[in-house]
Amino acid sequence: MSGKHLLAIVFAVLIPALIIALTFGLGDIHPSVMLAITAFALSLCLMQGLVKIFNYRHLTIPGFFYFVYTAVIFLPSIFVFLDKQGPYRYPYLFGSTSVLLTVPAGIMLASLVFKFKNAEVREFYEQELVDKTPSRELFYVLVILTVAAVALIYVYLTHVKTVALVYAIRHPGRSGEITQLREESFKLINPYLRYPCAWLRQLIFPFLIMVSLGYYLTTRRKKFLLLFLFVLFVGTLFASFSMARSPVVFIFMSLFLFLYIYRRGKIKFAWVLTAPVFILIFPVFVMLTKYKIGVSQAVKGLLHRAFYSTAEIPYYYFEYFPAKVDFLYGRSIGKLSMLLGWQHFDVANFISLQTGPGHFKTGSANASFFAVFHVDFGLTGVLLGGILTGFILQMLQVIVMRRKKTILTLGLYAHIVFASYYLMGTSLPAVLLTYGMIMVFLLVWFIKLMERALREAI
């Protein structure tokens, strides 16, 4: 480990420790917090050795997950621990801290199994793109997918009485009605339409946006530029229909990650200035229209939601399980329960109703993946689930690095990188399936299959 990386680790540990000391007083720092900070320091060393997390030019799937988890879950969990009272905060802090060690363990295991070296990441970023000029059949496939997506949007609109976005624009400040419409927009529609629409806004549109831009950058052909602008407009509009903030954020974050990977990890200063604007503009708009508040209040609310509430919700998963509800042993997973004939237990809805008496009956208090492992299998599930998560993240890294470096591969890579962010707020199976971490491979396979079929037909 080089001196500059060691210095980075020292600062990464000392700065949060200093903030905690200044907030609560040096003499009042709990021993459990000191242990958590120590685990964090060890974890940083492990991750630097395993995936070179301080190499900002070669971002990896596990590296992105680790940085986001540290900022959104682990460090805020210390403040949640200090704010709460009672015995449940101890297993909660143990669970949030254990991820910092179990995920690296899973990464290490995957690297050994697949004989993966960090040099492969460097080689992937530095090598030239292959197949820079797409076939006309591939363009036709992208157009066909776009037309099919627009048709699905039309079908969706026929099943929704009122679009939450339209209602919010016409009736700003009616937060209750807007929230109810958001709940109805996807949760209460036909189940056979729910999942295709979820994949459309969280997988298909983001992927089409990335690859159409990529092919325009490699070919400078007007048809790809027009396709990019069209799918960007339609995809962003559809993602905003429900007034949920994350789908629009997904689109723009994936797009910026794609450009970062396309440019081999080179970051333009203009991106640093413009990316936060594009990423935050819709969430701020949602806050302004729902609550009729000022911009500063909206930003403050978003920051509290991102850097405190997201870490606080998992605490209640530890408070209610198993003290008030026994461990579920897999019943929290809807599809698994259906296949095995179990009665599904909607944990997110249960926690929402327990922690907020005024919450909607269909409300959800989604929590980070480690909390979901806890409600199913206790602390054993948290530990083994962390190892499994690290293994899967690194396995996906290996698979992508060993593919041909094409625009489709770059889109696949960018999608998986940002999809790992959703592990902060939902279970591992949901991220793999609903958020497309696995489904994106099927989408790439389908695109290539259609391209070959059209080539043979034409």
GUVO-579633 format. One record per residue (C-alpha): residue in three letters; x, y, z. Coordinates in steps of 0.001 Angstrom, whole numbers, padded with zeros to 6 digits. Layout:
BEGIN
- ALA, X, Y, Z;
...
REM end
This chain:
BEGIN
- MET, 000000, 000000, 000000;
- SER, 001461, 003360, -001039;
- GLY, 001949, 006288, 001326;
- LYS, -000787, 008374, -000303;
- HIS, -003312, 005558, 000055;
- LEU, -002367, 005113, 003711;
- LEU, -002822, 008850, 004233;
- ALA, -006240, 008662, 002536;
- ILE, -007286, 005874, 004917;
- VAL, -006122, 007876, 007941;
- PHE, -008147, 010912, 006854;
- ALA, -011176, 008743, 005975;
- VAL, -011179, 007414, 009545;
- LEU, -010184, 010558, 011431;
- ILE, -012688, 012938, 009818;
- PRO, -015849, 010945, 010832;
- ALA, -014325, 010300, 014271;
- LEU, -013699, 014029, 014704;
- ILE, -017253, 014895, 013649;
- ILE, -018679, 012393, 016145;
- ALA, -016395, 013712, 018899;
- LEU, -017404, 017310, 018228;
- THR, -021099, 016380, 018119;
- PHE, -021323, 014224, 021241;
- GLY, -018181, 015154, 023149;
- LEU, -014918, 013254, 023255;
- GLY, -015611, 011771, 026670;
- ASP, -019082, 010564, 025673;
- ILE, -018062, 008415, 022704;
- HIS, -019516, 004970, 023295;
- PRO, -017114, 001982, 023263;
- SER, -019286, 000361, 020579;
- VAL, -018690, 003387, 018361;
- MET, -014931, 003090, 018889;
- LEU, -015116, -000560, 017843;
- ALA, -017128, 000394, 014765;
- ILE, -014570, 003039, 013750;
- THR, -011780, 000487, 014249;
- ALA, -013620, -001992, 012010;
- PHE, -014017, 000793, 009448;
- ALA, -010253, 001428, 009425;
- LEU, -009547, -002281, 008925;
- SER, -012190, -002436, 006212;
- LEU, -010618, 000438, 004283;
- CYS, -007298, -001386, 004249;
- LEU, -008966, -004578, 003032;
- MET, -010903, -002828, 000273;
- GLN, -007850, -000933, -000947;
- GLY, -005988, -004207, -001242;
- LEU, -008890, -006010, -002890;
- VAL, -010371, -003474, -005340;
- LYS, -008178, -000335, -005115;
- ILE, -011045, 001840, -003895;
- PHE, -008938, 005002, -003893;
- ASN, -008193, 004705, -007615;
- TYR, -010870, 007101, -008875;
- ARG, -009924, 006377, -012500;
- HIS, -010919, 002703, -012287;
- LEU, -014258, 002549, -010475;
- THR, -015498, -000965, -009739;
- ILE, -018873, -002390, -008771;
- PRO, -017762, -003350, -005222;
- GLY, -015899, -000048, -004867;
- PHE, -018945, 002050, -005760;
- PHE, -021121, -000007, -003406;
- TYR, -018611, 000410, -000593;
- PHE, -018360, 004185, -000866;
- VAL, -022128, 004619, -001015;
- TYR, -022718, 002200, 001858;
- THR, -020169, 004004, 004021;
- ALA, -021704, 007428, 003349;
- VAL, -025396, 006486, 003401;
- ILE, -025581, 003621, 005915;
- PHE, -022515, 003009, 008076;
- LEU, -021486, 006504, 009174;
- PRO, -025109, 007660, 009737;
- SER, -025796, 004421, 011631;
- ILE, -023400, 005607, 014322;
- PHE, -025535, 008701, 014874;
- VAL, -028685, 006564, 014853;
- PHE, -027068, 004303, 017456;
- LEU, -026255, 007297, 019673;
- ASP, -029749, 008757, 019228;
- LYS, -031605, 005574, 020149;
- GLN, -031945, 003978, 023564;
- GLY, -032512, 000387, 024586;
- PRO, -030989, -002980, 023691;
- TYR, -031914, -003087, 019995;
- ARG, -029330, -000516, 018987;
- TYR, -026467, -002921, 019717;
- PRO, -027366, -005655, 017186;
- TYR, -028287, -002841, 014768;
- LEU, -024831, -001258, 014955;
- PHE, -023216, -004693, 014828;
- GLY, -025177, -005467, 011669;
- SER, -024348, -002201, 009908;
- THR, -020661, -002486, 010871;
- SER, -020333, -006172, 009982;
- VAL, -021042, -005380, 006328;
- LEU, -017714, -003514, 006206;
- LEU, -015934, -006809, 006884;
- THR, -018215, -009483, 005450;
- VAL, -018528, -007861, 002019;
- PRO, -014710, -007706, 001603;
- ALA, -014623, -011363, 002678;
- GLY, -017066, -012200, -000111;
- ILE, -015030, -010149, -002597;
- MET, -011874, -012007, -001589;
- LEU, -013626, -015363, -001975;
- ALA, -014896, -014491, -005459;
- SER, -011455, -013278, -006539;
- LEU, -009960, -016602, -005433;
- VAL, -012672, -018695, -007091;
- PHE, -012448, -016855, -010422;
- LYS, -008678, -016167, -010203;
- PHE, -009298, -012468, -010691;
- LYS, -006596, -009819, -010466;
- ASN, -006969, -006037, -010220;
- ALA, -004864, -005733, -013355;
- GLU, -007905, -006896, -015339;
- VAL, -009791, -003769, -014257;
- ARG, -006968, -001535, -015462;
- GLU, -006753, -003414, -018756;
- PHE, -010509, -003096, -019302;
- TYR, -010510, 000659, -018787;
- GLU, -007433, 001239, -020949;
- GLN, -008303, -000981, -023920;
- GLU, -010013, 000359, -027021;
- LEU, -013652, -000244, -027839;
- VAL, -014413, -002989, -030333;
- ASP, -017319, -002895, -032801;
- LYS, -017451, 000903, -032720;
- THR, -019707, 000961, -035780;
- PRO, -023005, -000792, -035031;
- SER, -024889, -002660, -037720;
- ARG, -028107, -001262, -039140;
- GLU, -029885, -004273, -037657;
- LEU, -028757, -003228, -034190;
- PHE, -030204, 000231, -034740;
- TYR, -033479, -001374, -035839;
- VAL, -033513, -003470, -032640;
- LEU, -033076, -000344, -030502;
- VAL, -035922, 001345, -032389;
- ILE, -038152, -001723, -031951;
- LEU, -037460, -001750, -028205;
- THR, -038259, 001963, -028042;
- VAL, -041562, 001491, -029863;
- ALA, -042453, -001428, -027586;
- ALA, -041608, 000722, -024553;
- VAL, -043858, 003540, -025761;
- ALA, -046664, 001022, -026364;
- LEU, -046284, -000261, -022804;
- ILE, -046500, 003304, -021490;
- TYR, -049789, 003712, -023372;
- VAL, -051138, 000516, -021799;
- TYR, -049996, 001741, -018381;
- LEU, -051807, 005062, -018827;
- THR, -055042, 003239, -019639;
- HIS, -054833, 001519, -016223;
- VAL, -054063, 004618, -014160;
- LYS, -056909, 007022, -013487;
- THR, -054755, 009988, -012491;
- VAL, -051037, 010506, -013117;
- ALA, -049374, 011700, -009902;
- LEU, -047085, 014106, -011786;
- VAL, -049988, 015853, -013513;
- TYR, -051957, 016081, -010268;
- ALA, -048965, 017514, -008397;
- ILE, -048456, 020233, -011005;
- ARG, -052133, 021187, -010886;
- HIS, -052493, 020900, -007089;
- PRO, -049165, 021715, -005417;
- GLY, -048991, 021305, -001668;
- ARG, -051480, 018437, -001396;
- SER, -048872, 016012, -000086;
- GLY, -051393, 013432, 001134;
- GLU, -053170, 013093, -002193;
- ILE, -049880, 013103, -004140;
- THR, -048451, 010370, -001917;
- GLN, -051609, 008293, -002339;
- LEU, -051386, 008634, -006121;
- ARG, -047729, 007617, -005985;
- GLU, -048701, 004482, -004094;
- GLU, -051453, 003700, -006591;
- SER, -049306, 004407, -009658;
- PHE, -047465, 001081, -009542;
- LYS, -048337, -000906, -006428;
- LEU, -052076, -001129, -007055;
- ILE, -052130, -001700, -010800;
- ASN, -052491, -005109, -012451;
- PRO, -049635, -007374, -011193;
- TYR, -048992, -008541, -014754;
- LEU, -048343, -004897, -015674;
- ARG, -046496, -003926, -012503;
- TYR, -043243, -005774, -013156;
- PRO, -042911, -004926, -016876;
- CYS, -043428, -001253, -015965;
- ALA, -040841, -001515, -013183;
- TRP, -038299, -003021, -015593;
- LEU, -039197, -000375, -018147;
- ARG, -038348, 002567, -015910;
- GLN, -035467, 000949, -013973;
- LEU, -033791, -001108, -016699;
- ILE, -034934, -000738, -020286;
- PHE, -035126, 003054, -020570;
- PRO, -031872, 003733, -018686;
- PHE, -030101, 001133, -020833;
- LEU, -031518, 002457, -024114;
- ILE, -030496, 005993, -023128;
- MET, -026921, 004932, -022399;
- VAL, -026304, 002818, -025487;
- SER, -027960, 005242, -027917;
- LEU, -025699, 008009, -026590;
- GLY, -022706, 005658, -026774;
- TYR, -023342, 004793, -030417;
- TYR, -023774, 008470, -031238;
- LEU, -020410, 009262, -029639;
- THR, -018663, 006514, -031628;
- THR, -020362, 007157, -034978;
- ARG, -021597, 010795, -034826;
- ARG, -024625, 009669, -036801;
- LYS, -027692, 011849, -036493;
- LYS, -030089, 008913, -036184;
- PHE, -028458, 007815, -032908;
- LEU, -028560, 011377, -031575;
- LEU, -032284, 011634, -032350;
- LEU, -032900, 008236, -030771;
- PHE, -030960, 009278, -027662;
- LEU, -032883, 012531, -027262;
- PHE, -036215, 010761, -027770;
- VAL, -035619, 007938, -025273;
- LEU, -034114, 010402, -022782;
- PHE, -037231, 012575, -022948;
- VAL, -039771, 009738, -022904;
- GLY, -037853, 007676, -020337;
- THR, -037431, 010608, -017948;
- LEU, -041082, 011584, -018361;
- PHE, -042271, 008042, -017637;
- ALA, -039932, 007751, -014649;
- SER, -041406, 010958, -013229;
- PHE, -045074, 009924, -013613;
- SER, -045293, 008425, -010110;
- MET, -043495, 011360, -008415;
- ALA, -041056, 008819, -006953;
- ARG, -037618, 010404, -006856;
- SER, -035313, 007440, -007419;
- PRO, -036268, 006382, -011004;
- VAL, -035273, 009765, -012454;
- VAL, -032102, 009783, -010357;
- PHE, -031350, 006279, -011708;
- ILE, -031473, 007564, -015294;
- PHE, -029089, 010485, -014805;
- MET, -026688, 008688, -012479;
- SER, -026448, 005773, -014903;
- LEU, -025849, 008219, -017739;
- PHE, -023002, 009991, -015938;
- LEU, -021466, 006658, -014928;
- PHE, -021660, 005517, -018547;
- LEU, -019822, 008647, -019716;
- TYR, -017206, 008113, -016988;
- ILE, -016585, 004531, -018140;
- TYR, -016696, 005517, -021827;
- ARG, -013987, 008116, -021189;
- ARG, -011846, 005517, -019368;
- GLY, -012319, 007055, -015956;
- LYS, -011421, 010586, -016980;
- ILE, -013609, 013115, -015203;
- LYS, -014315, 016546, -016646;
- PHE, -014624, 019453, -014240;
- ALA, -017872, 020427, -015972;
- TRP, -019357, 017071, -014946;
- VAL, -018570, 017766, -011296;
- LEU, -020575, 020986, -011564;
- THR, -023488, 019768, -013697;
- ALA, -024029, 016195, -012438;
- PRO, -025464, 017195, -009025;
- VAL, -027836, 019624, -010760;
- PHE, -029266, 017005, -013132;
- ILE, -029422, 014382, -010373;
- LEU, -031122, 016600, -007775;
- ILE, -033398, 018750, -009929;
- PHE, -036314, 016299, -009965;
- PRO, -036111, 015295, -006269;
- VAL, -036107, 019009, -005376;
- PHE, -039083, 019544, -007687;
- VAL, -040958, 016733, -005916;
- MET, -040326, 018302, -002509;
- LEU, -041378, 021756, -003729;
- THR, -044645, 020581, -005268;
- LYS, -045621, 018171, -002467;
- TYR, -045010, 020475, 000457;
- LYS, -044871, 024011, -001037;
- ILE, -041602, 024786, 000762;
- GLY, -038493, 026729, -000189;
- VAL, -035557, 025312, -002124;
- SER, -033267, 025334, 000923;
- GLN, -035853, 023399, 002955;
- ALA, -036269, 020930, 000103;
- VAL, -032519, 020314, -000132;
- LYS, -032292, 019954, 003647;
- GLY, -035113, 017411, 003602;
- LEU, -033447, 015420, 000826;
- LEU, -030118, 015375, 002668;
- HIS, -031836, 014187, 005863;
- ARG, -033625, 011456, 003887;
- ALA, -030412, 010345, 002178;
- PHE, -027971, 010559, 005084;
- TYR, -030066, 009780, 008148;
- SER, -033494, 008295, 007430;
- THR, -032040, 005656, 005096;
- ALA, -029832, 004465, 007964;
- GLU, -032563, 004830, 010602;
- ILE, -035163, 002576, 008968;
- PRO, -033008, -000585, 009346;
- TYR, -032935, 000072, 013096;
- TYR, -036657, -000741, 013313;
- TYR, -036048, -004045, 011537;
- PHE, -033817, -004961, 014480;
- GLU, -036275, -003552, 017031;
- TYR, -039311, -005528, 015833;
- PHE, -037555, -008779, 014838;
- PRO, -037493, -011083, 016732;
- ALA, -038741, -009168, 019826;
- LYS, -042280, -008736, 018444;
- VAL, -042280, -010919, 015322;
- ASP, -040292, -014131, 014954;
- PHE, -037683, -014468, 012218;
- LEU, -039267, -015131, 008839;
- TYR, -036788, -017653, 007370;
- GLY, -037295, -016503, 003794;
- ARG, -040933, -015403, 003942;
- SER, -039933, -011783, 003342;
- ILE, -039115, -012733, -000273;
- GLY, -042376, -012605, -002199;
- LYS, -041491, -014809, -005161;
- LEU, -039776, -017429, -002975;
- SER, -042828, -017579, -000717;
- MET, -045103, -018028, -003717;
- LEU, -042977, -020835, -005182;
- LEU, -042769, -022722, -001888;
- GLY, -046374, -022112, -000880;
- TRP, -045508, -019951, 002116;
- GLN, -047505, -016987, 003338;
- HIS, -045551, -013916, 002310;
- PHE, -044813, -011347, 005025;
- ASP, -044467, -007800, 003670;
- VAL, -041798, -006490, 006051;
- ALA, -041533, -003009, 004515;
- ASN, -045282, -002473, 004814;
- PHE, -045352, -003863, 008373;
- ILE, -042568, -001531, 009549;
- SER, -044235, 001420, 007817;
- LEU, -047502, 000799, 009674;
- GLN, -045754, 000205, 012996;
- THR, -043526, 003281, 012909;
- GLY, -046027, 005721, 011414;
- PRO, -049691, 005428, 012481;
- GLY, -050596, 008021, 009861;
- HIS, -048872, 006162, 007035;
- PHE, -050853, 004793, 004106;
- LYS, -051975, 001182, 004306;
- THR, -049876, 000433, 001197;
- GLY, -046847, 002379, 002465;
- SER, -043386, 000848, 002574;
- ALA, -040417, 001424, 004867;
- ASN, -037758, -000274, 002778;
- ALA, -034427, -000948, 004462;
- SER, -030894, -001871, 003483;
- PHE, -030168, -005450, 002457;
- PHE, -028460, -006397, 005727;
- ALA, -031624, -005523, 007688;
- VAL, -033695, -007790, 005422;
- PHE, -031241, -010634, 006010;
- HIS, -031740, -009994, 009734;
- VAL, -035538, -010303, 009688;
- ASP, -035205, -013596, 007841;
- PHE, -032270, -015282, 009581;
- GLY, -031035, -013072, 012422;
- LEU, -027416, -012020, 012864;
- THR, -026264, -015262, 011227;
- GLY, -028127, -014150, 008117;
- VAL, -026536, -010701, 008341;
- LEU, -023031, -012189, 008407;
- LEU, -023562, -014810, 005708;
- GLY, -025658, -012382, 003646;
- GLY, -022832, -009854, 003674;
- ILE, -020390, -012468, 002395;
- LEU, -022884, -013535, -000297;
- THR, -023428, -009924, -001360;
- GLY, -019695, -009265, -001648;
- PHE, -019246, -012491, -003625;
- ILE, -022008, -011564, -006093;
- LEU, -020756, -008005, -006578;
- GLN, -017236, -009214, -007344;
- MET, -018514, -012066, -009509;
- LEU, -020416, -009538, -011634;
- GLN, -017247, -007436, -011821;
- VAL, -015319, -010450, -013111;
- ILE, -017974, -011308, -015708;
- VAL, -018080, -007753, -017085;
- MET, -014296, -007341, -017154;
- ARG, -013925, -010509, -019236;
- ARG, -016466, -009488, -021872;
- LYS, -015605, -007709, -025098;
- LYS, -015477, -003970, -024533;
- THR, -018428, -002796, -026616;
- ILE, -020997, -000052, -026106;
- LEU, -023443, -002706, -024902;
- THR, -020883, -003889, -022338;
- LEU, -020306, -000327, -021121;
- GLY, -024054, 000146, -020710;
- LEU, -024278, -003146, -018843;
- TYR, -021377, -002137, -016577;
- ALA, -022772, 001326, -015778;
- HIS, -026190, -000153, -015015;
- ILE, -024815, -002740, -012583;
- VAL, -022577, -000193, -010855;
- PHE, -025445, 002123, -010031;
- ALA, -027914, -000696, -009334;
- SER, -025693, -001601, -006366;
- TYR, -026821, 001708, -004830;
- TYR, -030278, 000214, -004272;
- LEU, -028817, -002238, -001779;
- MET, -029011, 000736, 000592;
- GLY, -032796, 000554, 000497;
- THR, -033957, -002910, -000445;
- SER, -033095, -006615, -000383;
- LEU, -030456, -008383, -002450;
- PRO, -033014, -010445, -004472;
- ALA, -034930, -007254, -005355;
- VAL, -031775, -005553, -006623;
- LEU, -030764, -008592, -008651;
- LEU, -034176, -008953, -010306;
- THR, -036418, -005887, -010031;
- TYR, -033600, -003361, -010400;
- GLY, -032028, -005327, -013203;
- MET, -028605, -006294, -011882;
- ILE, -029125, -009758, -013406;
- MET, -031889, -008901, -015880;
- VAL, -029573, -006506, -017741;
- PHE, -027577, -009524, -018956;
- LEU, -030785, -010974, -020408;
- LEU, -031543, -007628, -022060;
- VAL, -028110, -007562, -023750;
- TRP, -028567, -011187, -024837;
- PHE, -032012, -010372, -026256;
- ILE, -030676, -007380, -028195;
- LYS, -027929, -009501, -029772;
- LEU, -030411, -012285, -030520;
- MET, -032748, -009851, -032267;
- GLU, -029850, -008369, -034201;
- ARG, -028862, -011784, -035540;
- ALA, -032482, -012631, -036370;
- LEU, -032934, -009387, -038322;
- ARG, -029637, -009894, -040151;
- GLU, -030753, -013335, -041299;
- ALA, -034232, -012056, -042240;
- ILE, -032948, -009026, -044162;
REM end
